[in-house]
Amino acid sequence: MAKTRKITVTFADLTQATRETSRVYTHAVKCKLTNNISWCGRPDLMEKTLKTFGTPVVGVLTGDPWIEHPINAPKGFKLYCNTPQDIARNNELCGGTK
């Protein structure tokens, strides 16, 4: 069974969501009307998900124990890194947060 951890995402409206997972996620997109959340593992997938939600809010990963304490991550875990372009797009979509 895969090793899991609890991750946290924070949205521009300062609400948060958590998920227990063994996967790598970089963003989450939430629908303002239904509060449904879609978790995304890459910035390009986040952009694609934005188009499927009528009133989307983008959240960025703000808590991941494997990033904060890599010694606890499973062998072979690769830290993800947003490019400067990804960071600029995050700022644009998230109202300047992270």
Legacy VTK file of the C-alpha trace (Angstrom):
# vtk DataFile Version 3.0
C-alpha trace
ASCII
DATASET POLYDATA
POINTS 98 float
0.000 0.000 0.000
1.282 3.453 -0.908
2.490 5.808 1.798
0.028 8.680 2.257
0.045 12.105 3.868
-2.436 14.910 4.455
-2.019 17.931 2.167
-3.620 21.372 2.458
-4.607 23.805 -0.259
-5.541 27.452 0.353
-7.866 29.402 -1.913
-7.834 33.139 -2.659
-10.782 33.630 -0.272
-8.557 32.080 2.469
-10.675 28.928 2.761
-8.742 25.678 2.941
-9.288 22.091 1.926
-7.353 18.969 2.885
-6.884 15.592 1.280
-5.136 12.408 2.289
-3.194 11.113 -0.683
-0.042 9.476 -1.973
-0.146 11.525 -5.188
1.537 14.825 -5.962
-0.787 17.819 -6.341
0.149 21.447 -7.027
-3.278 23.140 -7.177
-6.962 22.668 -6.573
-9.850 24.333 -8.373
-13.082 24.947 -6.472
-16.464 25.884 -7.910
-17.851 28.921 -6.036
-21.432 27.717 -6.422
-21.171 24.035 -5.514
-17.875 23.986 -3.561
-16.816 20.926 -5.602
-13.039 20.633 -5.687
-10.855 19.183 -8.413
-7.245 18.455 -7.396
-4.589 19.032 -10.062
-1.060 17.667 -10.268
0.340 20.143 -12.774
-0.257 23.800 -13.630
-1.428 22.909 -17.156
-4.076 20.579 -15.705
-5.212 23.391 -13.399
-5.642 25.653 -16.436
-7.683 22.946 -18.190
-9.879 22.449 -15.105
-10.589 26.190 -14.904
-12.489 25.879 -18.185
-14.813 23.171 -16.824
-16.046 25.144 -13.785
-18.492 27.996 -14.298
-17.246 30.080 -11.367
-13.800 28.740 -10.436
-11.521 29.683 -7.547
-7.905 28.497 -7.699
-6.073 27.259 -4.643
-2.391 26.526 -4.222
-0.741 23.890 -2.092
0.236 25.427 1.237
0.934 22.338 3.299
2.629 19.117 2.251
4.591 17.110 4.841
6.705 15.482 2.138
7.899 18.897 0.964
8.332 20.251 4.497
10.089 17.081 5.750
11.522 15.176 2.751
12.953 12.471 5.011
9.352 11.256 5.526
8.661 11.008 1.788
8.776 7.622 0.081
11.864 6.645 -1.844
11.823 8.162 -5.310
9.576 11.110 -4.393
10.431 14.067 -6.630
9.904 17.571 -5.357
7.826 19.559 -7.800
8.907 23.027 -8.749
6.789 25.752 -10.287
8.543 27.740 -12.996
8.583 31.559 -12.769
5.759 31.543 -15.332
3.708 29.199 -13.124
4.275 31.432 -10.097
3.213 34.521 -12.054
0.044 32.722 -13.221
-0.661 31.565 -9.641
-0.442 35.164 -8.465
-2.776 36.287 -11.220
-5.385 33.593 -10.492
-5.101 33.584 -6.718
-5.235 37.289 -6.051
-1.552 37.565 -5.165
-1.386 34.676 -2.683
1.756 32.580 -3.029
LINES 1 99
98 0 1 2 3 4 5 6 7 8 9 10 11 12 13 14 15 16 17 18 19 20 21 22 23 24 25 26 27 28 29 30 31 32 33 34 35 36 37 38 39 40 41 42 43 44 45 46 47 48 49 50 51 52 53 54 55 56 57 58 59 60 61 62 63 64 65 66 67 68 69 70 71 72 73 74 75 76 77 78 79 80 81 82 83 84 85 86 87 88 89 90 91 92 93 94 95 96 97
